[in-house]
Structures are given as C-alpha cells and as structure tokens.
C-alpha cells in the first residue's frame, strides 16, 4: 500500500530516491495535519497528481528544511511525480543503457526540479520539471555513455545533428544531405561530417558478442571477415621471384613488357627489334620454365 498522510505511522515508499539525494531520510513519520489523504500512487491520474502536488508544494514552503515533515512532503512529491520521469525516460528506450538506470538518473533531475520549484512563478510543475529531467538524462548519456571519449563540443554537436536530422527527415520525407544539415544548424559541411564521424564513437560492439537466440549466425567476429582471393596471388608472386631472377635478362624484359606494361607481342617485337613470332616462342618457353619451377616447389 502507498503511504497516506493521515496514517498513524506512514512509511516512506520503497522507490524513493537514493539517500544521498534526500534530506534526513527516515522509515517512519508521524502524520502531518492539514494535508489531504493520498491514495495509492498508481491510482492517481495526471490531473489529481497535479492538484495534490500543488497542495504539497504549498505545505513544503511552510516547513523548515531538514525536519522530518519536510523530508516526508518532499519524498511524497517525488513519488507523486515519478510518472514524469518514466515519460521522459521512454524517449530514450532505443538506447543501449538499461531503462532502470535511465529512470534513476531522471529521478535525480526530478529531485532537482522539486528543490528549485516555486509556486509564485505561476508555472505548472510538470512544465517546469520536464526540461530538468530530460537535461539530466541527456547529460548522463553525454558524459558516461561514450565508448570512446570525444570533446564535449562533438558530443553536443551529435545531439544537434540527431535533432536536426529527425526534423528534416519529417519535412523532406527522406534523409537529409550534409549540406542541408549544415544550413539548418548554421555550420560548415566539414563540421557536419566531423560530427557524424564522432557519432561512431558513441557505442561499440564486442567482437565476441553472441547473436540473438533465434539467430543462426555466430559471433560478430565470425561474420565481419571475408575471403581475400588476392592472398593466393601473393603466394605465387613470392614463389616466382627467385625463378624470375634466374632468367636471362631478355626473358625478364619480355615478361615485364608483356605482364607489367601490358604490351602486345608485336609491340614487344618492335621494342626489342625482333619478330612477333620470335617473341611468342621466347614467351612460351619462359612460361613453361616458370610453371615447371612452381611445380617442383609444390
């Protein structure tokens, strides 16, 4: 059961923020007179939560900070407005961090908003608190969630690019170009490219990461490799080097002109002052010699 302000001994809810964020947290408090009964938190709608919060803020202003009554009212305000934190955290459900951690960070933002809120400003508490909650969550991602540390300027640029990209994608019905992003943010194309490159440092995957249960493929390291057919050619080249070095200079010249310079046999004949037929015989003899040399090595 959730706490009731008119109960003889009212327990603080178990999901209250960490002790270092509360003023003198305690387990049991005496009832506070002059406050309405608070039903279970999961049964309170947004309108009722807003009205109860206003009443609690009025009472909080009259209490002395550090007292049991002040702590109780403050903690009750936290519990009463946790829905704001969950709503803000839902915007970041696609991130890799656990939702419990995001809610915990957002709750710290909620506590800060409660401590700074003043009824005299004439602003509804959800309107005042939401930017603080979201800002705290974004700061958490910006400062602690990067796989590779990058300058703060690039971290902030990544967020700006993501926001501008979403807005332009909805407007243009396609992914925006680098130039369009640069014009939207008032920066150069090079800065946009730099921000996009920095985004790659946000998350990293382990090469040993296992796929999902319904995935028949192996680990990531087993899927990113490919067969390099050029390796076989390198092996032949290294085996041919000593065999070519043993050839007469004219035969090496013919090989170079034919397979490096890509000259025809007629062009080679003109270059060396011999007939095309003679070039053909010399080239055939040389290739047979090289094949036999490779066969002996194998």
HUPE-V578817 format. One record per residue. N is the residue number from 0. RES is the residue in one letter. SS is DSSP state (H for helix, E for strand, C for the rest). OMEGA is omega in whole degrees, 0 to 359 (none if undefined). Layout:
n=N res=RES ss=SS omega=OMEGA
n=N res=RES ss=SS omega=OMEGA
This chain:
n=0 res=X ss=C omega=178
n=1 res=X ss=C omega=182
n=2 res=X ss=C omega=175
n=3 res=X ss=C omega=185
n=4 res=X ss=C omega=181
n=5 res=X ss=C omega=181
n=6 res=X ss=C omega=182
n=7 res=X ss=C omega=174
n=8 res=X ss=C omega=188
n=9 res=X ss=E omega=179
n=10 res=X ss=E omega=172
n=11 res=X ss=C omega=183
n=12 res=X ss=C omega=185
n=13 res=X ss=C omega=183
n=14 res=X ss=C omega=177
n=15 res=X ss=C omega=184
n=16 res=X ss=C omega=181
n=17 res=X ss=C omega=183
n=18 res=X ss=H omega=182
n=19 res=X ss=H omega=178
n=20 res=X ss=H omega=184
n=21 res=X ss=C omega=177
n=22 res=X ss=C omega=177
n=23 res=X ss=C omega=179
n=24 res=X ss=C omega=179
n=25 res=X ss=C omega=184
n=26 res=X ss=C omega=184
n=27 res=X ss=E omega=180
n=28 res=X ss=E omega=175
n=29 res=X ss=C omega=181
n=30 res=X ss=C omega=178
n=31 res=X ss=C omega=183
n=32 res=X ss=C omega=175
n=33 res=X ss=C omega=180
n=34 res=X ss=C omega=180
n=35 res=X ss=C omega=177
n=36 res=X ss=C omega=180
n=37 res=X ss=C omega=179
n=38 res=X ss=C omega=177
n=39 res=X ss=C omega=187
n=40 res=X ss=H omega=182
n=41 res=X ss=H omega=178
n=42 res=X ss=H omega=182
n=43 res=X ss=C omega=177
n=44 res=X ss=C omega=182
n=45 res=X ss=H omega=182
n=46 res=X ss=H omega=179
n=47 res=X ss=H omega=179
n=48 res=X ss=H omega=179
n=49 res=X ss=H omega=180
n=50 res=X ss=H omega=179
n=51 res=X ss=H omega=179
n=52 res=X ss=H omega=179
n=53 res=X ss=H omega=178
n=54 res=X ss=H omega=180
n=55 res=X ss=H omega=178
n=56 res=X ss=H omega=176
n=57 res=X ss=H omega=180
n=58 res=X ss=H omega=182
n=59 res=X ss=H omega=181
n=60 res=X ss=H omega=182
n=61 res=X ss=H omega=182
n=62 res=X ss=C omega=180
n=63 res=X ss=C omega=181
n=64 res=X ss=C omega=181
n=65 res=X ss=C omega=179
n=66 res=X ss=C omega=177
n=67 res=X ss=H omega=182
n=68 res=X ss=H omega=180
n=69 res=X ss=H omega=180
n=70 res=X ss=H omega=182
n=71 res=X ss=H omega=180
n=72 res=X ss=H omega=180
n=73 res=X ss=H omega=180
n=74 res=X ss=H omega=178
n=75 res=X ss=H omega=176
n=76 res=X ss=H omega=177
n=77 res=X ss=H omega=180
n=78 res=X ss=H omega=185
n=79 res=X ss=H omega=185
n=80 res=X ss=C omega=177
n=81 res=X ss=H omega=178
n=82 res=X ss=H omega=177
n=83 res=X ss=H omega=180
n=84 res=X ss=H omega=181
n=85 res=X ss=H omega=178
n=86 res=X ss=H omega=179
n=87 res=X ss=H omega=181
n=88 res=X ss=H omega=181
n=89 res=X ss=H omega=178
n=90 res=X ss=C omega=184
n=91 res=X ss=C omega=184
n=92 res=X ss=C omega=181
n=93 res=X ss=C omega=179
n=94 res=X ss=C omega=184
n=95 res=X ss=C omega=182
n=96 res=X ss=C omega=178
n=97 res=X ss=C omega=181
n=98 res=X ss=H omega=179
n=99 res=X ss=H omega=179
n=100 res=X ss=H omega=180
n=101 res=X ss=H omega=179
n=102 res=X ss=H omega=180
n=103 res=X ss=H omega=178
n=104 res=X ss=H omega=178
n=105 res=X ss=H omega=178
n=106 res=X ss=H omega=176
n=107 res=X ss=H omega=176
n=108 res=X ss=H omega=178
n=109 res=X ss=H omega=179
n=110 res=X ss=H omega=178
n=111 res=X ss=H omega=179
n=112 res=X ss=H omega=178
n=113 res=X ss=H omega=182
n=114 res=X ss=H omega=183
n=115 res=X ss=H omega=188
n=116 res=X ss=C omega=177
n=117 res=X ss=C omega=180
n=118 res=X ss=H omega=184
n=119 res=X ss=H omega=180
n=120 res=X ss=H omega=179
n=121 res=X ss=C omega=180
n=122 res=X ss=C omega=176
n=123 res=X ss=C omega=184
n=124 res=X ss=H omega=179
n=125 res=X ss=H omega=179
n=126 res=X ss=H omega=181
n=127 res=X ss=H omega=189
n=128 res=X ss=H omega=188
n=129 res=X ss=H omega=178
n=130 res=X ss=H omega=179
n=131 res=X ss=H omega=180
n=132 res=X ss=H omega=181
n=133 res=X ss=H omega=178
n=134 res=X ss=H omega=179
n=135 res=X ss=H omega=179
n=136 res=X ss=H omega=180
n=137 res=X ss=H omega=178
n=138 res=X ss=H omega=177
n=139 res=X ss=H omega=179
n=140 res=X ss=H omega=184
n=141 res=X ss=H omega=188
n=142 res=X ss=H omega=188
n=143 res=X ss=H omega=190
n=144 res=X ss=C omega=180
n=145 res=X ss=C omega=178
n=146 res=X ss=C omega=177
n=147 res=X ss=C omega=183
n=148 res=X ss=C omega=178
n=149 res=X ss=C omega=180
n=150 res=X ss=C omega=180
n=151 res=X ss=H omega=180
n=152 res=X ss=H omega=180
n=153 res=X ss=H omega=176
n=154 res=X ss=H omega=179
n=155 res=X ss=H omega=179
n=156 res=X ss=H omega=178
n=157 res=X ss=H omega=179
n=158 res=X ss=H omega=179
n=159 res=X ss=H omega=179
n=160 res=X ss=H omega=179
n=161 res=X ss=H omega=180
n=162 res=X ss=H omega=180
n=163 res=X ss=H omega=179
n=164 res=X ss=H omega=179
n=165 res=X ss=H omega=182
n=166 res=X ss=H omega=180
n=167 res=X ss=H omega=179
n=168 res=X ss=H omega=178
n=169 res=X ss=H omega=182
n=170 res=X ss=H omega=185
n=171 res=X ss=H omega=183
n=172 res=X ss=C omega=176
n=173 res=X ss=C omega=178
n=174 res=X ss=C omega=181
n=175 res=X ss=C omega=177
n=176 res=X ss=C omega=178
n=177 res=X ss=H omega=180
n=178 res=X ss=H omega=180
n=179 res=X ss=H omega=177
n=180 res=X ss=H omega=180
n=181 res=X ss=H omega=179
n=182 res=X ss=H omega=181
n=183 res=X ss=H omega=183
n=184 res=X ss=H omega=180
n=185 res=X ss=C omega=180
n=186 res=X ss=C omega=181
n=187 res=X ss=C omega=177
n=188 res=X ss=H omega=180
n=189 res=X ss=H omega=179
n=190 res=X ss=H omega=177
n=191 res=X ss=H omega=179
n=192 res=X ss=H omega=179
n=193 res=X ss=H omega=178
n=194 res=X ss=H omega=178
n=195 res=X ss=H omega=179
n=196 res=X ss=H omega=179
n=197 res=X ss=H omega=180
n=198 res=X ss=H omega=180
n=199 res=X ss=C omega=181
n=200 res=X ss=C omega=185
n=201 res=X ss=C omega=179
n=202 res=X ss=C omega=178
n=203 res=X ss=C omega=179
n=204 res=X ss=C omega=178
n=205 res=X ss=C omega=177
n=206 res=X ss=C omega=180
n=207 res=X ss=C omega=182
n=208 res=X ss=C omega=180
n=209 res=X ss=C omega=180
n=210 res=X ss=C omega=177
n=211 res=X ss=C omega=184
n=212 res=X ss=C omega=182
n=213 res=X ss=C omega=180
n=214 res=X ss=C omega=183
n=215 res=X ss=C omega=182
n=216 res=X ss=C omega=181
n=217 res=X ss=C omega=180
n=218 res=X ss=C omega=183
n=219 res=X ss=H omega=180
n=220 res=X ss=H omega=180
n=221 res=X ss=H omega=185
n=222 res=X ss=H omega=184
n=223 res=X ss=C omega=179
n=224 res=X ss=C omega=177
n=225 res=X ss=C omega=182
n=226 res=X ss=C omega=180
n=227 res=X ss=C omega=182
n=228 res=X ss=C omega=180
n=229 res=X ss=H omega=181
n=230 res=X ss=H omega=180
n=231 res=X ss=H omega=179
n=232 res=X ss=H omega=179
n=233 res=X ss=H omega=179
n=234 res=X ss=H omega=179
n=235 res=X ss=H omega=181
n=236 res=X ss=H omega=180
n=237 res=X ss=H omega=179
n=238 res=X ss=H omega=182
n=239 res=X ss=H omega=185
n=240 res=X ss=H omega=180
n=241 res=X ss=H omega=179
n=242 res=X ss=H omega=179
n=243 res=X ss=H omega=181
n=244 res=X ss=H omega=180
n=245 res=X ss=C omega=182
n=246 res=X ss=C omega=172
n=247 res=X ss=C omega=185
n=248 res=X ss=H omega=181
n=249 res=X ss=H omega=179
n=250 res=X ss=H omega=177
n=251 res=X ss=H omega=179
n=252 res=X ss=H omega=180
n=253 res=X ss=H omega=178
n=254 res=X ss=H omega=182
n=255 res=X ss=H omega=180
n=256 res=X ss=H omega=184
n=257 res=X ss=H omega=189
n=258 res=X ss=H omega=175
n=259 res=X ss=C omega=179
n=260 res=X ss=C omega=179
n=261 res=X ss=C omega=177
n=262 res=X ss=C omega=177
n=263 res=X ss=C omega=180
n=264 res=X ss=H omega=178
n=265 res=X ss=H omega=180
n=266 res=X ss=H omega=178
n=267 res=X ss=H omega=179
n=268 res=X ss=H omega=178
n=269 res=X ss=H omega=180
n=270 res=X ss=H omega=185
n=271 res=X ss=H omega=179
n=272 res=X ss=C omega=178
n=273 res=X ss=C omega=183
n=274 res=X ss=C omega=178
n=275 res=X ss=H omega=179
n=276 res=X ss=H omega=179
n=277 res=X ss=H omega=177
n=278 res=X ss=H omega=181
n=279 res=X ss=H omega=181
n=280 res=X ss=H omega=180
n=281 res=X ss=H omega=181
n=282 res=X ss=H omega=180
n=283 res=X ss=H omega=180
n=284 res=X ss=H omega=181
n=285 res=X ss=H omega=181
n=286 res=X ss=H omega=177
n=287 res=X ss=H omega=180
n=288 res=X ss=H omega=180
n=289 res=X ss=H omega=179
n=290 res=X ss=H omega=180
n=291 res=X ss=H omega=179
n=292 res=X ss=H omega=178
n=293 res=X ss=H omega=181
n=294 res=X ss=H omega=179
n=295 res=X ss=H omega=179
n=296 res=X ss=H omega=181
n=297 res=X ss=C omega=none
